Amino acid sequence: MASDDIEVKHFIPGRVRLKVPAVRRSPDFATRVRQELGALGGVHQVEINETTASVIVQYDPGLLRDPHGQEAMFTVLGSLFPSLDLGALRMWLQVNRYLG
């Protein structure tokens, strides 16, 4: 799953690795990504490697099973990555039974 500015490279419940070229180009954006994702309830850790443009988010898998957690996550992702197709992401998560 990809958009112009973000690609899901690996996903298992509780951990997702994203390729986000913008974190390589902008340390300020990297800080924003870390802060906004890290502020979500249920997110345990956000690791960013600016050299590889990698963002790893470790979270409580229950976050995506809870409707309020889902909406909070999608709201933050939509704010950070406006070109990300949230509908396609939501459908992929539903088809693979990661959403509650």
C-alpha positions as CSV (number, residue, x, y, z in Angstrom):
1,M,0.0,0.0,0.0
2,A,1.6,3.3,-1.0
3,S,0.9,6.9,-1.8
4,D,3.2,9.7,-2.9
5,D,4.6,10.2,0.5
6,I,4.2,7.0,2.5
7,E,4.5,3.3,1.9
8,V,3.6,0.5,4.3
9,K,6.7,-1.8,4.1
10,H,5.8,-4.3,6.8
11,F,2.8,-4.8,9.1
12,I,2.0,-7.2,11.9
13,P,-0.5,-6.5,14.7
14,G,1.4,-4.3,17.1
15,R,4.1,-3.1,14.8
16,V,4.2,-1.3,11.4
17,R,7.2,-0.1,9.4
18,L,6.6,2.8,7.0
19,K,8.8,4.3,4.3
20,V,8.3,8.1,4.6
21,P,10.7,10.0,2.3
22,A,9.7,13.3,3.9
23,V,11.3,12.4,7.2
24,R,14.6,12.3,5.3
25,R,14.1,15.7,3.8
26,S,12.8,17.5,6.9
27,P,13.9,16.9,10.4
28,D,11.0,19.1,11.5
29,F,8.5,16.8,9.8
30,A,10.3,13.8,11.4
31,T,9.7,15.4,14.8
32,R,6.1,16.1,14.0
33,V,5.5,12.5,13.0
34,R,7.2,11.2,16.2
35,Q,5.1,13.6,18.4
36,E,1.7,13.1,16.7
37,L,1.9,9.3,16.4
38,G,3.5,9.0,19.9
39,A,0.7,11.0,21.4
40,L,-1.9,8.4,20.4
41,G,-3.2,6.3,23.2
42,G,-2.0,2.8,22.7
43,V,1.2,3.7,20.8
44,H,4.2,2.5,22.8
45,Q,7.1,3.7,20.7
46,V,7.8,5.6,17.5
47,E,11.3,5.1,16.0
48,I,12.5,7.2,13.1
49,N,15.6,6.6,11.0
50,E,16.0,9.7,8.9
51,T,18.8,8.1,6.8
52,T,16.6,5.3,5.6
53,A,13.3,7.3,5.7
54,S,11.9,4.6,8.0
55,V,9.2,5.0,10.7
56,I,8.5,2.1,13.0
57,V,5.4,2.4,15.2
58,Q,4.9,-0.1,18.0
59,Y,1.4,-0.1,19.4
60,D,-1.1,-2.1,21.4
61,P,-2.9,-4.3,18.7
62,G,-6.2,-3.4,20.5
63,L,-5.9,0.1,19.2
64,L,-7.1,-1.0,15.8
65,R,-9.9,-3.2,17.2
66,D,-11.4,-0.2,19.1
67,P,-13.5,2.1,17.0
68,H,-12.3,5.2,18.8
69,G,-8.6,4.1,18.5
70,Q,-9.2,3.4,14.8
71,E,-10.6,6.9,14.2
72,A,-7.8,8.6,16.2
73,M,-5.2,6.7,14.2
74,F,-6.8,7.5,10.9
75,T,-7.2,11.1,11.9
76,V,-3.5,11.5,12.7
77,L,-2.4,9.6,9.5
78,G,-4.7,11.8,7.4
79,S,-3.2,14.9,9.0
80,L,0.4,13.8,8.5
81,F,0.0,12.2,5.1
82,P,-2.8,14.0,3.1
83,S,-2.3,11.9,0.0
84,L,-2.6,8.6,1.8
85,D,-5.7,6.8,0.7
86,L,-7.3,6.1,4.1
87,G,-10.2,4.3,2.5
88,A,-7.9,1.8,0.8
89,L,-5.9,1.4,4.1
90,R,-9.1,0.8,6.0
91,M,-10.3,-1.7,3.5
92,W,-7.0,-3.6,3.5
93,L,-7.1,-3.8,7.3
94,Q,-10.7,-5.0,7.2
95,V,-10.0,-7.6,4.6
96,N,-7.1,-8.9,6.6
97,R,-9.2,-8.9,9.8
98,Y,-7.0,-6.4,11.7
99,L,-9.9,-4.1,12.5
100,G,-12.5,-4.9,15.1
